[in-house]
Amino acid sequence: QTEAKPAAKPAVEAKKPATPKAAKTSVPKPKTPVVAPKGLKMNDTVKQVEETVKKATAEASEKATEAFKDMNVRAKAAFEKAGEFAKDAAEFNKANLEAFVESGKIAVKGAQTAAQNAAEYGRKNFEATSAMVKSAAAVKSPTELFKLQGDFARSQFDGAVAEMSKSTEFYLKLAGEIFQPIQTRYTVVADELKTRMAA
């Protein structure tokens, strides 16, 4: 026996491409003509518009010219003030710098004097200590040695207190001298600002 073959599938029909639809065309509507108001002709209207435009242009040009003149006057005044301000600022900064330089000079001179004072005090201490050592070598009893050491300690303490008082007074005076040029400059600036604010 022979087996029955399955029936062949029918072929799928190819789809036909869709035909494009015609685009809708809109017909423009006719514009309504501009009609001049009754009693006026088209030429009269055009002349009126031209005259109005000319008048407005002339007024605008005149206003612009006046505005530019005013701007020029103001700009000139501003530049003159700026020039004066720049000159004043340069002089102001120069004076400030000179005050700081003067303060620096005083500080350097004071430091040199302080160093000389310290060196002098150290030299005196060394001489006093050397003298005490020599005296201690010549001592013959412990009592004399204790007395010598006590006197030396007392003199050293008194000398240190006197030197400290002298140094404090010196440094206070030096600080006042250092800040004097800056203080003077500050007073001048404050007076100048008051004068400018009042003007």
VENHU-V518599 format. One record per residue. RES is the residue in one small letter. D_FIRST is the distance of its C-alpha to the first C-alpha in whole Angstrom. Layout:
res=RES d_first=D_FIRST
res=RES d_first=D_FIRST
This chain:
res=q d_first=0
res=t d_first=4
res=e d_first=7
res=a d_first=9
res=k d_first=12
res=p d_first=16
res=a d_first=18
res=a d_first=21
res=k d_first=24
res=p d_first=27
res=a d_first=30
res=v d_first=33
res=e d_first=36
res=a d_first=39
res=k d_first=42
res=k d_first=45
res=p d_first=48
res=a d_first=51
res=t d_first=54
res=p d_first=57
res=k d_first=59
res=a d_first=63
res=a d_first=65
res=k d_first=68
res=t d_first=71
res=s d_first=74
res=v d_first=77
res=p d_first=81
res=k d_first=83
res=p d_first=87
res=k d_first=89
res=t d_first=92
res=p d_first=95
res=v d_first=98
res=v d_first=101
res=a d_first=104
res=p d_first=106
res=k d_first=109
res=g d_first=112
res=l d_first=111
res=k d_first=110
res=m d_first=107
res=n d_first=110
res=d d_first=112
res=t d_first=109
res=v d_first=108
res=k d_first=112
res=q d_first=112
res=v d_first=109
res=e d_first=110
res=e d_first=114
res=t d_first=112
res=v d_first=110
res=k d_first=113
res=k d_first=115
res=a d_first=112
res=t d_first=112
res=a d_first=116
res=e d_first=116
res=a d_first=113
res=s d_first=115
res=e d_first=118
res=k d_first=117
res=a d_first=115
res=t d_first=118
res=e d_first=120
res=a d_first=117
res=f d_first=117
res=k d_first=121
res=d d_first=121
res=m d_first=118
res=n d_first=120
res=v d_first=123
res=r d_first=121
res=a d_first=119
res=k d_first=123
res=a d_first=124
res=a d_first=121
res=f d_first=122
res=e d_first=125
res=k d_first=125
res=a d_first=122
res=g d_first=124
res=e d_first=127
res=f d_first=125
res=a d_first=123
res=k d_first=127
res=d d_first=128
res=a d_first=125
res=a d_first=126
res=e d_first=129
res=f d_first=128
res=n d_first=126
res=k d_first=128
res=a d_first=131
res=n d_first=128
res=l d_first=128
res=e d_first=131
res=a d_first=132
res=f d_first=129
res=v d_first=131
res=e d_first=134
res=s d_first=133
res=g d_first=131
res=k d_first=134
res=i d_first=136
res=a d_first=133
res=v d_first=134
res=k d_first=137
res=g d_first=137
res=a d_first=135
res=q d_first=137
res=t d_first=140
res=a d_first=138
res=a d_first=137
res=q d_first=141
res=n d_first=142
res=a d_first=140
res=a d_first=141
res=e d_first=144
res=y d_first=144
res=g d_first=142
res=r d_first=145
res=k d_first=147
res=n d_first=145
res=f d_first=145
res=e d_first=149
res=a d_first=149
res=t d_first=147
res=s d_first=149
res=a d_first=152
res=m d_first=151
res=v d_first=150
res=k d_first=153
res=s d_first=155
res=a d_first=153
res=a d_first=154
res=a d_first=158
res=v d_first=157
res=k d_first=159
res=s d_first=158
res=p d_first=155
res=t d_first=157
res=e d_first=157
res=l d_first=154
res=f d_first=152
res=k d_first=155
res=l d_first=154
res=q d_first=150
res=g d_first=151
res=d d_first=153
res=f d_first=150
res=a d_first=147
res=r d_first=149
res=s d_first=150
res=q d_first=146
res=f d_first=145
res=d d_first=148
res=g d_first=147
res=a d_first=143
res=v d_first=144
res=a d_first=146
res=e d_first=144
res=m d_first=141
res=s d_first=143
res=k d_first=144
res=s d_first=140
res=t d_first=139
res=e d_first=142
res=f d_first=141
res=y d_first=137
res=l d_first=138
res=k d_first=140
res=l d_first=138
res=a d_first=135
res=g d_first=137
res=e d_first=138
res=i d_first=134
res=f d_first=133
res=q d_first=136
res=p d_first=135
res=i d_first=132
res=q d_first=134
res=t d_first=136
res=r d_first=133
res=y d_first=131
res=t d_first=134
res=v d_first=135
res=v d_first=131
res=a d_first=131
res=d d_first=134
res=e d_first=133
res=l d_first=130
res=k d_first=132
res=t d_first=134
res=r d_first=130
res=m d_first=129
res=a d_first=132
res=a d_first=132
